[in-house]
């Protein structure tokens, strides 16, 4: 069954070029670096954003996360995170 995506999400999300996702040893977490500062990410957000490469579709990203973490239905939380990231211009 194919699901429809909210119109506010790109079909193949990718990180905005103004942001860089990297592991920060001092923080013991992934962070998003940008010219004005840094955002510390929780593990779930980092796992989602690591997969925003402009190649994977939202459906592929969700399927990969479900397989990786042995969860059956991550669509709502993943789409919620993607929507928040899109609203903050973290992804395009």
C-alpha positions in Angstrom: 0.0 0.0 0.0 1.4 3.3 -1.0 1.0 6.2 1.4 0.7 9.8 0.5 3.1 12.3 2.0 2.2 15.7 3.4 2.9 18.3 0.8 5.3 20.1 3.1 7.8 17.3 3.0 10.3 16.8 0.1 10.0 13.4 -1.6 13.8 12.9 -1.1 14.9 14.9 1.9 18.5 16.1 2.1 20.4 18.2 4.6 20.4 21.9 3.8 23.9 22.8 2.6 24.1 25.4 5.4 24.2 22.6 8.0 26.7 19.9 8.7 25.8 16.8 10.7 28.7 15.4 12.7 29.5 13.4 15.9 30.7 15.7 18.6 32.8 13.7 21.1 32.5 16.3 23.9 28.7 16.3 23.6 28.6 12.5 23.1 26.0 13.1 20.5 25.4 14.1 16.9 25.1 17.8 16.3 24.0 20.0 13.5 26.6 22.7 12.9 25.6 26.0 11.2 27.1 29.4 10.9 25.3 30.8 13.9 25.8 27.9 16.2 25.1 24.2 16.9 22.0 22.0 17.7 22.6 18.9 19.8 20.4 16.1 18.5 18.9 13.2 20.3 19.7 9.7 19.0 16.4 9.4 17.0 16.8 12.7 15.3 20.4 11.9 14.4 19.4 8.5 12.9 16.7 10.2 10.8 18.9 13.1 9.6 21.8 10.7 8.8 19.6 9.2 6.2 18.5 12.5 4.6 20.9 12.2 1.7 18.7 13.4 -1.2 18.7 9.8 -2.6 16.3 8.0 -0.2 12.6 8.7 -0.4 10.7 9.3 2.8 9.2 5.8 2.4 12.7 4.2 2.0 14.0 6.2 4.9 11.1 5.0 7.1 11.5 1.4 5.9 15.2 1.4 6.7 14.7 2.8 10.2 12.0 0.2 10.9 14.3 -2.6 9.8 17.4 -1.2 11.7 15.5 -0.8 15.0 13.1 -3.7 14.7 10.0 -1.4 14.9 6.9 -1.9 12.9 5.4 1.6 12.5 7.7 4.6 12.7 5.9 6.6 10.0 4.2 9.1 12.3 7.3 9.9 14.5 9.6 10.0 11.5 7.4 12.2 9.4 6.9 14.5 12.5 10.7 14.8 12.9 11.1 15.5 9.1 8.3 18.1 9.2 10.1 19.8 12.2 13.4 19.7 10.4 11.9 21.1 7.2 10.2 23.9 9.2 13.6 24.8 10.7 15.3 24.6 7.2 17.5 21.7 8.4 16.4 19.7 5.3 15.3 20.6 1.8 
